[in-house]
Amino acid sequence: MKKYVLMASLLALTGCGGASESYKSCVEKGEAYFKEIESWPHLSDGRNAMKVIVDRCQRNDGAFDGLD
């Protein structure tokens, strides 16, 4: 259930124009990163990867820059 609430919150932010382009880009890069290292949808410690991405990107929208 938490997964759906988190996704709905993210979609609400991005769909209503509430999120900046740099934030959206950060989330996309974060998702790609965690998928690439095979930590999707949960990290090895059990945390939800999308929640970690959102938390990091809210603090710093460059959180996943330079990881390509």
DSSP file (Angstrom, degrees, kcal/mol; ACC not computed):
  #  RESIDUE AA STRUCTURE BP1 BP2  ACC     N-H-->O    O-->H-N    N-H-->O    O-->H-N    TCO  KAPPA ALPHA  PHI   PSI    X-CA   Y-CA   Z-CA
    1    1 A M     >        0   0    0      0, 0.0     4,-1.9     0, 0.0     3,-0.3   0.000 360.0 360.0 360.0 -41.4    0.0    0.0    0.0
    2    2 A K  H  >  +     0   0    0      1,-0.2     4,-2.6     2,-0.2     5,-0.2   0.863 360.0  58.8 -59.5 -35.3    2.8    2.4    0.9
    3    3 A K  H  > S+     0   0    0      1,-0.2     4,-2.5     2,-0.2    -1,-0.2   0.912 106.8  46.2 -60.3 -43.6    4.2    1.9   -2.6
    4    4 A Y  H  > S+     0   0    0     -3,-0.3     4,-2.4     2,-0.2    -1,-0.2   0.866 111.8  50.6 -69.9 -36.6    1.0    3.1   -4.2
    5    5 A V  H  X S+     0   0    0     -4,-1.9     4,-2.3     2,-0.2    -2,-0.2   0.920 112.2  47.9 -65.7 -43.4    0.8    6.1   -2.0
    6    6 A L  H  X S+     0   0    0     -4,-2.6     4,-2.4     2,-0.2    -2,-0.2   0.931 113.5  46.7 -63.1 -46.7    4.4    7.0   -2.8
    7    7 A M  H  X S+     0   0    0     -4,-2.5     4,-2.8     1,-0.2     5,-0.2   0.899 111.5  51.6 -63.2 -40.7    3.9    6.6   -6.5
    8    8 A A  H  X S+     0   0    0     -4,-2.4     4,-2.4     2,-0.2    -1,-0.2   0.897 110.1  49.8 -63.4 -39.7    0.6    8.6   -6.4
    9    9 A S  H  X S+     0   0    0     -4,-2.3     4,-2.1     2,-0.2    -2,-0.2   0.915 111.9  47.7 -64.3 -43.3    2.4   11.4   -4.5
   10   10 A L  H  X S+     0   0    0     -4,-2.4     4,-2.4     1,-0.2     5,-0.2   0.921 113.1  48.0 -64.5 -44.1    5.2   11.4   -7.1
   11   11 A L  H  X S+     0   0    0     -4,-2.8     4,-3.2     1,-0.2     5,-0.2   0.879 109.6  53.2 -64.4 -37.7    2.7   11.5  -10.0
   12   12 A A  H  X S+     0   0    0     -4,-2.4     4,-1.4    -5,-0.2     6,-0.4   0.915 111.0  46.8 -63.6 -42.4    0.8   14.3   -8.4
   13   13 A L  H  <>S+     0   0    0     -4,-2.1     5,-1.4     1,-0.2     6,-1.3   0.936 120.3  37.2 -64.2 -46.4    3.9   16.4   -8.1
   14   14 A T  H ><5S+     0   0    0     -4,-2.4     3,-0.8     4,-0.2    -2,-0.2   0.857 116.2  52.1 -77.3 -34.7    5.1   15.7  -11.6
   15   15 A G  H 3<5S+     0   0    0     -4,-3.2    -1,-0.2    -5,-0.2    -2,-0.2   0.769 108.8  49.4 -74.1 -25.8    1.6   15.8  -13.3
   16   16 A C  T 3<5S-     0   0    0     -4,-1.4    -1,-0.2    -5,-0.2    -2,-0.2   0.295 114.5-109.6 -97.1   9.3    0.6   19.1  -11.8
   17   17 A G  T < 5S+     0   0    0     -3,-0.8    -3,-0.2    -4,-0.1    -4,-0.1   0.625  84.5 124.8  74.5  11.2    3.7   20.9  -12.8
   18   18 A G      < +     0   0    0     -5,-1.4     2,-0.4    -6,-0.4    -4,-0.2   0.684  56.1  70.7 -78.0 -18.0    4.7   21.1   -9.1
   19   19 A A  S    S-     0   0    0     -6,-1.3    -2,-0.0    -9,-0.1     2,-0.0  -0.813  83.4-122.3-103.9 140.2    8.1   19.5   -9.7
   20   20 A S     >  -     0   0    0     -2,-0.4     4,-2.4     1,-0.1     5,-0.2  -0.292  25.0-112.5 -72.4 161.9   10.9   21.2  -11.5
   21   21 A E  H  > S+     0   0    0      1,-0.2     4,-2.5     2,-0.2     5,-0.2   0.873 119.3  54.5 -61.9 -36.9   12.5   19.7  -14.5
   22   22 A S  H  > S+     0   0    0      2,-0.2     4,-2.0     1,-0.2    -1,-0.2   0.866 108.0  49.4 -68.1 -34.1   15.7   19.1  -12.6
   23   23 A Y  H  > S+     0   0    0      2,-0.2     4,-2.3     1,-0.2    -2,-0.2   0.932 111.6  48.2 -67.3 -45.9   13.8   17.2   -9.9
   24   24 A K  H  X S+     0   0    0     -4,-2.4     4,-2.3     1,-0.2    -2,-0.2   0.913 112.1  49.7 -60.0 -43.1   12.0   15.0  -12.5
   25   25 A S  H  X S+     0   0    0     -4,-2.5     4,-2.6     1,-0.2    -1,-0.2   0.895 108.7  53.0 -62.5 -40.7   15.4   14.4  -14.1
   26   26 A C  H  X S+     0   0    0     -4,-2.0     4,-2.6     2,-0.2    -2,-0.2   0.925 109.3  48.3 -60.4 -46.1   16.9   13.4  -10.8
   27   27 A V  H  X S+     0   0    0     -4,-2.3     4,-2.5     2,-0.2    -2,-0.2   0.915 112.0  49.4 -62.8 -43.5   14.1   10.9  -10.1
   28   28 A E  H  X S+     0   0    0     -4,-2.3     4,-2.3     1,-0.2    -2,-0.2   0.919 112.9  46.8 -62.3 -43.5   14.6    9.4  -13.6
   29   29 A K  H  X S+     0   0    0     -4,-2.6     4,-2.5     2,-0.2    -2,-0.2   0.891 111.8  51.6 -64.9 -39.8   18.3    9.1  -13.1
   30   30 A G  H  X S+     0   0    0     -4,-2.6     4,-2.6     2,-0.2     5,-0.2   0.912 110.0  48.3 -63.6 -43.2   17.8    7.6   -9.7
   31   31 A E  H  X S+     0   0    0     -4,-2.5     4,-2.0     1,-0.2    -2,-0.2   0.932 112.8  48.1 -63.1 -45.4   15.5    5.0  -11.0
   32   32 A A  H  X S+     0   0    0     -4,-2.3     4,-2.4     1,-0.2    -2,-0.2   0.903 111.6  51.9 -60.8 -41.3   17.8    4.1  -13.8
   33   33 A Y  H  X S+     0   0    0     -4,-2.5     4,-2.0     1,-0.2    -2,-0.2   0.948 110.6  45.3 -61.4 -50.9   20.7    3.9  -11.3
   34   34 A F  H  <>S+     0   0    0     -4,-2.6     5,-3.5     1,-0.2    -1,-0.2   0.836 113.8  50.2 -66.8 -30.8   19.0    1.5   -8.9
   35   35 A K  H ><5S+     0   0    0     -4,-2.0     3,-1.4    -5,-0.2    -1,-0.2   0.905 108.5  53.2 -69.3 -40.5   17.8   -0.7  -11.8
   36   36 A E  H 3<5S+     0   0    0     -4,-2.4    -2,-0.2     1,-0.3    -1,-0.2   0.876 111.5  44.2 -62.5 -38.4   21.3   -0.8  -13.2
   37   37 A I  T 3<5S-     0   0    0     -4,-2.0    -1,-0.3    -5,-0.1    -2,-0.2   0.288 117.2-115.6 -91.1  12.1   22.8   -2.0   -9.9
   38   38 A E  T < 5S+     0   0    0     -3,-1.4    -3,-0.2    -5,-0.1    -2,-0.1   0.860  80.1 124.3  58.7  41.6   19.9   -4.5   -9.6
   39   39 A S      < +     0   0    0     -5,-3.5    -4,-0.2    -6,-0.2    -1,-0.1  -0.197  41.1 152.1-118.0  39.0   18.5   -2.8   -6.4
   40   40 A W        -     0   0    0      1,-0.2     8,-0.1    -5,-0.2    -9,-0.0  -0.972  63.7  -1.4-120.7 133.4   15.0   -2.2   -7.8
   41   41 A P  S    S+     0   0    0      0, 0.0     8,-2.8     0, 0.0     9,-0.5  -0.990 136.7  25.8 -92.3  -1.8   12.3   -2.1   -6.4
   42   42 A H  B    S-A   48   0A   0      6,-0.2     6,-0.2     7,-0.1     5,-0.1  -0.964  74.0-126.9-125.9 142.0   13.9   -2.7   -3.0
   43   43 A L    >   -     0   0    0      4,-2.8     3,-2.3    -2,-0.4     6,-0.0  -0.279  39.5 -97.3 -74.3 168.2   17.4   -2.0   -1.8
   44   44 A S  T 3  S+     0   0    0      1,-0.3    -1,-0.1     2,-0.1    -5,-0.0   0.763 126.4  55.5 -61.4 -24.3   19.4   -4.8   -0.1
   45   45 A D  T 3  S-     0   0    0      2,-0.1    -1,-0.3     1,-0.0    -2,-0.0   0.379 122.7-105.6 -89.6   5.5   18.4   -3.5    3.3
   46   46 A G  S <  S+     0   0    0     -3,-2.3    -2,-0.1     1,-0.3     3,-0.0   0.311  73.0 140.3  93.5  -8.3   14.7   -3.8    2.3
   47   47 A R        -     0   0    0      1,-0.1    -4,-2.8    -5,-0.1     2,-0.4  -0.351  62.9-102.1 -69.0 150.6   14.0   -0.1    1.8
   48   48 A N  B  >  -A   42   0A   0     -6,-0.2     4,-1.9     1,-0.2    -6,-0.2  -0.601  26.3-146.9 -72.3 122.5   11.8    1.0   -1.0
   49   49 A A  H  > S+     0   0    0     -8,-2.8     4,-2.5    -2,-0.4    -1,-0.2   0.880  95.8  53.6 -62.1 -40.1   14.1    2.3   -3.8
   50   50 A M  H  > S+     0   0    0     -9,-0.5     4,-2.8     1,-0.2    -1,-0.2   0.886 107.4  51.4 -64.6 -37.4   11.6    4.9   -5.0
   51   51 A K  H  > S+     0   0    0      2,-0.2     4,-2.6     1,-0.2    -1,-0.2   0.915 110.2  49.1 -64.9 -41.4   11.3    6.4   -1.5
   52   52 A V  H  X S+     0   0    0     -4,-1.9     4,-2.6     2,-0.2    -2,-0.2   0.918 112.0  49.4 -62.5 -43.3   15.1    6.6   -1.3
   53   53 A I  H  X S+     0   0    0     -4,-2.5     4,-3.0     2,-0.2     5,-0.2   0.948 112.1  47.0 -60.5 -50.1   15.2    8.3   -4.7
   54   54 A V  H  X S+     0   0    0     -4,-2.8     4,-2.2     1,-0.2    -2,-0.2   0.920 112.7  49.7 -60.1 -45.0   12.5   10.8   -3.8
   55   55 A D  H  X S+     0   0    0     -4,-2.6     4,-1.4    -5,-0.2    -1,-0.2   0.931 114.4  44.4 -59.7 -46.4   14.1   11.6   -0.4
   56   56 A R  H  X S+     0   0    0     -4,-2.6     4,-2.4     1,-0.2    -2,-0.2   0.914 114.1  48.7 -65.8 -43.2   17.5   12.2   -2.1
   57   57 A C  H  < S+     0   0    0     -4,-3.0    -1,-0.2     1,-0.2    -2,-0.2   0.807 107.4  55.7 -70.8 -28.5   16.2   14.3   -4.9
   58   58 A Q  H  < S+     0   0    0     -4,-2.2    -1,-0.2    -5,-0.2     3,-0.2   0.863 113.3  41.9 -68.7 -34.5   14.1   16.4   -2.6
   59   59 A R  H  < S+     0   0    0     -4,-1.4     2,-0.3     1,-0.3    -2,-0.2   0.870 138.0   3.3 -76.5 -38.1   17.3   17.3   -0.7
   60   60 A N    ><  -     0   0    0     -4,-2.4     3,-1.9    -5,-0.1    -1,-0.3  -0.860  57.2-156.2-154.9 109.6   19.5   17.7   -3.8
   61   61 A D  T 3  S+     0   0    0     -2,-0.3     3,-0.2     1,-0.3    -4,-0.1   0.439  97.8  58.4 -74.1   5.2   18.2   17.5   -7.3
   62   62 A G  T >   +     0   0    0     -6,-0.2     3,-1.7     1,-0.1    -1,-0.3   0.125  69.5 118.2-109.2  17.2   21.7   16.6   -8.5
   63   63 A A  T <  S+     0   0    0     -3,-1.9    -2,-0.1     1,-0.3    -1,-0.1   0.777  82.4  34.5 -58.5 -30.3   21.9   13.5   -6.2
   64   64 A F  T >  S+     0   0    0     -3,-0.2     3,-1.1    -4,-0.1    -1,-0.3   0.215  87.3 126.0-112.5  14.5   22.3   11.1   -9.1
   65   65 A D  T <  S+     0   0    0     -3,-1.7    -3,-0.1     1,-0.2   -39,-0.0  -0.452  72.2  22.3 -70.0 145.3   24.3   13.3  -11.5
   66   66 A G  T 3  S+     0   0    0     -2,-0.1    -1,-0.2     1,-0.1    -3,-0.0   0.590  89.4 108.1  77.8  11.0   27.6   11.8  -12.7
   67   67 A L    <         0   0    0     -3,-1.1    -2,-0.1     1,-0.2    -1,-0.1   0.377 360.0 360.0 -98.8   4.5   26.5    8.2  -12.1
   68   68 A D              0   0    0     -4,-0.1    -1,-0.2     0, 0.0    -3,-0.1   0.501 360.0 360.0 -75.7 360.0   26.1    7.3  -15.8
